[in-house]
Amino acid sequence: LVSSFVNRARQLQLRQNYRKLIDETQLNKEELVKPDSNGLMENIAKAHQLFKDVNETRGAALDSKFMTLAVTLGAQKTNLLQTDLVAFQPDEFIAKLVTCMGGTVSEDKDEIDIPENGWNVLGQKTATYFTSLTPALHPLLGAFEAIETGKTNRQATQRNKQKETSTKVQLPKELTNYKDDKKEATPEEIERVLHIINTFYKDDPASPIDYFELVVNPESYGHTIENIFHLAFLVKDGLVKIFLNENGLPVVEPVNVRPDDISPRKKVQVIVSLSMDEWYAIIDAYQLKDSLIKILF
Amino acid sequence: MSSSQRNIDKSELDRKVNDVVHLMLIWEQRKIPIKRADINKHVLKEYRHAFNEVMKITDKKLQKVFGLKLLEIGESGKRAYILVNMLEHSETQQMMNWNDNPKRGLLFTVLSLIFMCGNSMTDGTFWNALKGLGIEKDKPHPEFGDVKKLITQEFVRQWYLEIVKLPNCDPPQYEYKWGLRAYHETSKMKILEFVTSLYDKSSVMVWKSQYQDALEEQRKTI
């Protein structure tokens, strides 16, 4: 039996390797789906090797993530395999279009030179292949006020419309905004965060959740701050505790999960701040792609 | 008397029909399908209960005077109207100097690519192919400007293209398909004819699977 500490280190390494493999596969996916490339099979073999040593759920989850990616790419690859009399290759088609427009492509495919009139020429040539082209009418003197017209007129009437409706609508608008704001900090939202923490912790009871992995939403700084805010409420109410793990990183764990834990609850006041630069740095360091706490809307 | 029972008198009806005809012709400039709600808001207003009657006469007028047919496309929840040219194009159409030739050229390229590649392409393959035309997803183009916006927003809003997010993909991947309007303004067979002439092949039948696909579509529309 491998000791728990050594195993944890090994599992961490495996997870890192998985992440690297997934990123590499993502980066090279255009190459991998080409019919004459073997890269995808090689990567699947690599994942198979990694999986032999995985013995915890997070590693298995990463393996699933890789397999989903591999399967999607495999499907794309199959789609690109042609068994026609004449196989359609997008690159060939595009090259012929360039010629059709009177353009040239350099030897190394780096310089593509399409004359100024090229797209116009292509448009004219393809006009006959449309079964229906409707001419759009532009009224000489403009349309009536009530109807949207061409670009410039439309902007003017819309601006006017906006001006006169904005004063009327202001009052009702304020009220609805107020209602929405209330929603964010309600007990329901905090309850939802707690539920997410509990669910996640149930999957992997041996290890508490990394604080930053939990709160950071790589797509929204605002939402990240909201998550920190909600988490603070949970700690205040004693439902969740935050402490530093063996690596000195803050981790989150639901309270009262371990029945033998009778340590007195220390109440310590801590101020957490996160600037936008720090937020970027964390996304980079953890290589976060999406958030554990999903945005509701 | 409730508004739904109010009978619309002949002269008022005529006026409303003419307004709708005008509205449709002008709306066509943007190529964005017009919804029933838009027609009600801008023209019919208090006469919205007469919608069906108005639209029937509008269609007749558009056909008789302009040679344009009113077409309702889309399923419930996403229905809208577009105008379709009834007249078969002649050589004069080719000679006409249409306003949006470059955009049309790009649109045709995009539709051809998607159809010939099996009716759908992933965004990665799609943008990779366009590179060969000097089009980069995130670089401003000398002719089209913000190409990404043109293709992923304008063409989609005009119902020429449909972009669908694929499930279970991380990071997110998208599938590019023909939009409903594309099926009405051109056809798979037409695309095949173009590609065949571009490649200087003898017959459309050399594209085995695409030809079968185009035949299927022809059978359905007849």
Interface residues (C-beta under 8 A of the other chain):
Chain A: Q26 K29 E30 V33 K65 T68 L69 T72 Q76 N79 L80 T83 D84 L85 V86 F88 P90 D91 F93 I94 A95 K96 L97 V98 C100 M101 V105 K109 I112 D113 I114 E116 W119 N120 V121 L122 G123 Q124 K125 T126 A127 T128 Y129 F130 T131 S132 L133 T134 P135 A136 L137 H138 P139 A143 F144 A146 I147 E148 T149 G150 K289 D290
Chain B: D19 H22 L23 L25 I26 W27 E28 Q29 K31 H42 V43 L68 L83 V84 N85 H89 Q93 Q94 M96 W98 N99 D100 N101 P102 K103 R104 G105 L106 F108 T109 S112 L113 M116 C117 G118 T122 G124 T125 N128 A129 L130 G132 L133 G134 E143 F144 L166 N168 C169 D170 P171 Q173 H184 E185 T186 S187 K190 I191 E193 F194 V195 L198 Y199 K201 V206 W207 K208 S209 Q210
